[in-house]
């Protein structure tokens, strides 16, 4: 719809839309500076799960903290955006 000028704007999650824009090789789009929404991501484990232990929860928390601290998602998005742009050519 954007490519056909049927809409003027798109409200979508930041990372998925960046991937989509790269994959579809869209040009001329402007991203607003401030997000209109920012939601946390939660990982849940059933109370009845054998994995729901103090040790496992601590390991998951440590891994999530490290992924966030090391900007793993930003790096993945940047690398894969370049790959999707190559594939769109």
N, C-alpha and C positions, 0 to 999 in steps of 0.2 A: 504494500500500500504506500510505503514511503517512496519507493522507486517510481511509482505511478502518480505521485503527487496527490494522492487521495486523502492523505493526512499530513498534518504539519508537525506533529510531535508524537513521541512514543514514551510511555512510562513502563520501565522494565528494570529488572535487577541489573546492577552494574556489570559484574563479571560475565554473566550469560549474554548480555547484549554486546559487550565488547567482542566476545567470541563470535557471535552471529554476524556482526558487522564485518569482522575480518573474513569469515567464511564466505559471506555473500559479496565481498569486495565492494561494500557500499562506500560512497564518498560524499563529502559535503555535509556531514552530520555534526552537530555541536552538542557537547555534553554540558549540562548545567554544573556549576561549581559545587553546589551543596546537594547532597541526596535529600529526597523528600521523605525517605524512610530508611531506617537502619535497624535491621532485626538481628538478634543473636541466633546462633545456631546451637542446638542442644543435641547431645548424644544421650540416649536413654537406654537403660538396661532393666529388664523385668526384675522385680523383687524376687521372683521364683527362679531366676536364672542361676545356674552353677557358676557363671562368670561374675556374678554380683558379689564380689569380695572386696575387703578393704584394700588388698594388694592390687587387684585388677583396677579398681577405681583410681588408685594412686598412679598406676602406670599410665592409664588413659589420660588423666589430668596432666601428667608430666609430658606426655607425647603431644597433646593438644597445645600446651604452653610453648613447647619447643617449635612446633610447626608455625605457630603465630609469630613467635620471636624471630624466627629465621625467614619470615616472609615467603614461605614456601608457596602459598597460593598466588602471590604476585609473580613469582618466578615462573610458575607453571602457566599462568595466564599469558605472560610476556612470550615465553617460548612457543606455546601453542598458537598464539595469535600470529606469530611469524609463519608457522607451519600452515595455518589455515589460509593466510594471504597467498602463500606460494601455491597451494592447491587451487585457489580461485582463479589463477591465471590461465 
